[in-house]
Amino acid sequence: MASLRNIPAMDELLEMPETRDLQTKYNREFVVGQLRLAVDDIRQELKLAKGEPGKAALRTGILARLRDRISQADRGSLQRVVNGTGVVLHTNLGRAPLGERALENLMIMGRNYNNLEFDLEKGQRGSRYQHVEELIKQLTGAEAALVVNNNAAAVLLCLTALACGREAIVSRGQLIEIGGAFRIPDVMKQSGAQLIEVGTTNKTYISDYVQAITENTGLLFSAHTSNYKIVGFCQEVGLDELVELGKAKNLPVVHDLGSGILADLGQWGLKDEPTVKACVASGADLVTFSGDKLLGGPQAGIIAGKRAYIEAMKKHQLTRALRVDKLNLAALEGTLLEYLSGEPLKRIPVLRLLTASVAELRDRAELLAGMIRAELHAGEYIEEVDVVPVDDMVGGGAYPTYKIDGYGLEIAFAGGILEAVSRRMRLMNPGFIARKREDKMLISVRTLLNGDEELVVTMLRSALEAESEARKESGD
Ligand SMILES: *Cc1c(COP(=O)(O)O)cnc(C)c1O
């Protein structure tokens, strides 16, 4: 262990021109805090070191660590990543990237004042809920609509408003958990509705619901089991049948659709997911879905359905706590307007990515492979770059069993450096996330957005350079 007594005092360090400069560019307390951490770094290193570094060397070392720490902190925590996973709606990667109209709207409403809760016609207070209601009605065929923070909030609100203190009947086959700990039974509990489970895991009949109805029943609930599928000996009651029962017994039917799809993607092989329009047309009283799944917009929860229920929910106390923010509303309206444009499949990124043809993806994979081979193949660390068919996924709790045919690259590295290179690329800014197949890096081109290909090549090059450098230093 080297001695610590040559470490300069804090006062001395803070008087150096470099740290003075940092103190004018950044908040002073922030710089002092980071400087303490940098000194700690050096102290830790000295404990493991031999020899006796002089004061000047220590000063330089501390400054270097201070600059690193400050630039790291200044970059923020939420950062851009390049998605090479082929999962289009990746919940961990922020779900839907937004389209141009949504982004423009976001900038304008964020930068300026707006009529969020102001009725320009009457010159008086208005409602934030009126802005996208007409658009949603038009796109879904519903009588009325309400937007809240996310779909979890939408489900909670429906259950609370319609069944708090009463019973809500659900099939055991639909007591699902969605990623991020959204569990239907737990949401029920939160809402104050009493969960009445009917049927079994694999089979539920309409008679099970009929038998469970009492005078204390508040609603019939069904959830689209979007992230898993029971196959084999199974039976669920269709939404149509449930709606019929609800009508006969005068009970509202709430359907949690999850990934609300507005455009018909049947032609692209995405057939089994019901559209919001179809659910509304089936007569469900309330249909809830997310704004940032197959709709392709920002985080939001949309409730579409019967006017009387929607109006009652607009006035509910809980709505105030779950209300949608102006920026999300701006992005949602911008996205919904794209559906009126006649070419939503081109203008909404999620839909564009999902409907990209295999031929186009193969061409893009070839192009990227060419770029990597030209730039990097000569290097010592890449053994092979192959263009290969891949299974892409919709993700976001939708189409669980759907793999969509895609194309990508498989990169084989020499010297067992796959993990090290992947880690380096993850930690860059933007970061890069890809999959692994056997001992190779698997990059799907479907989820690479405009310009990402060049970025991937640059990132791969710097990661390999850094890795090569590190190995030289450690004498490998
Ligand atoms: C995704 C999903 C949810 C949760 O929606 P968020 O918008 O993430 O809150 C709820 N129910 C179903 C069926 C879902 O697929």
The ligand as a Tripos MOL2 file, in Angstrom:
@<TRIPOS>MOLECULE
LIG
   15    15     1     0     0
SMALL
NO_CHARGES

@<TRIPOS>ATOM
      1 C1        -49.5530   -3.6210  -21.6040 C.3       1 LIG1
      2 C2        -50.8050   -4.0150  -20.9640 C.ar      1 LIG1
      3 C3        -51.2480   -3.3690  -19.8020 C.ar      1 LIG1
      4 C4        -50.4680   -2.2370  -19.1660 C.3       1 LIG1
      5 O1        -50.4620   -1.1240  -20.0090 O.3       1 LIG1
      6 P1        -49.4680    0.1170  -19.7050 P.3       1 LIG1
      7 O2        -49.8040    1.1130  -20.7730 O.co2     1 LIG1
      8 O3        -48.0950   -0.4170  -19.7900 O.co2     1 LIG1
      9 O4        -49.8060    0.6120  -18.3530 O.co2     1 LIG1
     10 C5        -52.4270   -3.7870  -19.2380 C.ar      1 LIG1
     11 N1        -53.1350   -4.8060  -19.7640 N.ar      1 LIG1
     12 C6        -52.7460   -5.4650  -20.8910 C.ar      1 LIG1
     13 C7        -53.5770   -6.5900  -21.4200 C.3       1 LIG1
     14 C8        -51.5640   -5.0920  -21.5250 C.ar      1 LIG1
     15 O5        -51.1480   -5.7300  -22.6230 O.3       1 LIG1
@<TRIPOS>BOND
     1     1     2 1
     2     2     3 ar
     3     2    14 ar
     4     3     4 1
     5     3    10 ar
     6     4     5 1
     7     5     6 1
     8     6     7 2
     9     6     8 1
    10     6     9 1
    11    10    11 ar
    12    11    12 ar
    13    12    13 1
    14    12    14 ar
    15    14    15 1
@<TRIPOS>SUBSTRUCTURE
     1 LIG1         1 GROUP 0 **** ****
